[in-house]
Amino acid sequence: MKFDLEALVLIGGIALLFGGLSFLNVPDLRGFAYGGLFGAYIGFAALPIFDDEKWKPRPFMCSVLGGVGAMVAAFERFGTPSAALIGGVAGLSLGYIAPRWAKHL
């Protein structure tokens, strides 16, 4: 896999946008970090929408990113392993179908 500056700029821009909007709601570093991580996930899932010939949908990578992100967020919010497991499964599921729902954003 080669380095792609255009993809990095798109993902970073969407992450900063979501991070800034989240910071307005929760004005601390945690709010900015959660918003930024979610924005990066959305940006990665939406890359094929920007240029479908250059970037192909990657449902496995989206499911890994979604599962890990949701697991960490659920554990941080609720503090129980069962919440982390449920969050991880939900994130995996939403990540796997991300190439389908990302085009509707």
N, C-alpha and C positions, 0 to 999 in steps of 0.2 A: 504494500500500500504506500503510495507516494504522498508527500505533503501537498496539500491544496490550500493555498492562501484564500481563494474566494470562498471556499466552504467555511474556513475558520472565521472569516469576517462576517458571513451570514449567521453562523451559529453564535458567535460572540455578540453581534448586534442584537439578535433576538434575546439572548440571555441578559444583556444589559437592560433592554426594554422591560422584560418581565421582572428583573431584579429591582429596577427603579420603581415600577408600579407596586410591587410588593412592599418596598421600603416605605411608600406613602401610607400603607395600611398598618404595617408593623415597623415602626421607626427604630430598628436596631440592626445589627449585623446579621442576626439570625434570619430576619425577614428578607433582607437583601440576598442572603445566600440561598434560601429556599426558592425564592423567585428566580434567581439566576440559574439554579440547577434545573428548575422546571422549564425555563426558557431555552436552555441548551438542549434539553430533551426534545422539546417541540421543534426547535431548529433542526436538529438531526433528523427527526422524523419527516420534516417538511422539505428537506433538500431535494428529493426527486421532483417535487412540484415546481421548484424554480427552474430546473433544467433536467428533464427526464432522460435525455441522451447522455449527459455527463455523469449523473449520479443515479444509481439504481437503488430501489427499495431494499432495505436490509432489516427484515422483521426480526431476525434472531438478535442482532445488536440492539435494536430498539427494545426488545423484550428484556434483555439483560439490563440495559440502562433504566428502564421503567421499573423493573423489579427491585433493583438495588436502591434506587431513589425512593420508591414508595416504602420499602422496608425500613430504611433509615428514618424517613419522616414519621412513619407510624410509631417506631420505637421511641423516637425523641418526644413525640406528642403524648403517647400513652404509657410508655415505660414497661410494657410487658412483652414477653416473647410471643405470646399468642397474637397480639396486635401486630407485631412485626411480621409474623407469618402470614396473616390475612392481608396486610398491606403489600407484602412481597408477591403473593399470588395475584392480587388485583393488578399490581404494576406489571407483572409478567403478561397477564392477559391483555391489558390495554396496550402494552408495548408491541405485542405480536400483531395486533390488528392496526397499529399506528399508520402503516402506509395507506390504509383504507380511509381512516377518519381524518388524517392530517390534511387532506385536500379540501375538507369542508371548513377549515378555520378561516 
